[in-house]
Amino acid sequence: MKLFKNATIVVGTGEVLKNANLLIAGKNIRQIGHFSDEHIEAETIDVKGAVISPGLIDVHTHLGVHEEGIGAEGHDFNETSSPITPEVRALDGINPADQGFQDARKAGVTTVQVLPGSANVIGGEMVTLKTEGKIVDQMILRAPSGMKAAFGENPKRLHGQKGKAPITRMAIASMFRQELRRAKQYMEKIDNEEIVEDNLGLENLVKILRKEIPIRAHAHRADDIVTFLRLAKEFDIDITIEHCTEGHQIPEYVAASGAPAAVGPTLSTRSKIELADKGWHTPGILSKAGVSVSITTDHPVVGIENLLQSAVLAVKHGMEETDAWKAITINAAKHLGVEDHVGSLEEGKDADFVMWDGDPFDMRTRLSATYINGELVYQNPELS
């Protein structure tokens, strides 16, 4: 066991504990709070007031499937041979040796979701991982953790320029609808014990219809968000809105849907028309309206090392600091369906935490150490 004494602990639920202790046993948190260590046999580390927070969570990345700086050889995130590819899995394209995983650990990001890209109307299954490991199968926290879909410019551009559907937003919606209708018919045959064709894509979409996993849809523009919400209601499926760039234009409508939103990557440029109204005010407006907000870098669109900085900038532009913390911890864990394991420092949860030499929301503060499953996975050489 390891005991970290005299810490300021950001629990992740909005609570902050002063002069508190954190006891870990193996891979899990054994005890947290103000308790006596008199009879505890453990390796004791007096952190002398340093801040301990949950490991940070980025809900929307392309770590390992879109490697930086190596061109086409590192692009394993968009299967552009077809606009409908529910049969593919991000898991099968991840390279755990991608430099981005090390960058994540150095920035205190301990859990990520890795998604297929946004080239396709339906792009394939995603997976949620810890950021430490050499074998991706041993890093998995939830697989699959969702199915990717995309609305707006990307499917139109990437397939339309080939002279193939979808060329319009109308076609994106119709193709999404048609494929889920096919999956519904496939599911009904299974439920009626009829013989069905061997179709991996439809099998994966049945998971959506049975609410085993959500559809997570790339949607920047307000009208694309509304189209996605309309389709979700039509099929009664669980969803999350990915990017939600113009969500601040329709915050009450988004809140009424109950859909969580992963906002970002706001640190990026306005590289296309549907990002014209991008701004740091969006997370705060959505959060105040009652939306469960997470913040994302969409790595490598923005480097994953900027996740905490993105939360700080959201606070600078109106988001409550407590909500910003939740957006990269407990809300993010709930977004991914892994809140029983990560997202807050509570008894029984995974011992994923980060130590800082000051207030993490002060950009001068340095990360001193990152732990995953109770093991030290990064130590800042400047502070060791």
Summary of the structure (lengths in Angstrom):
residues: 384
radius of gyration: 21.1
end to end distance: 20.8
largest distance: 72.6
contacts: 1407
relative contact order: 0.16
helix: 32%
strand: 26%
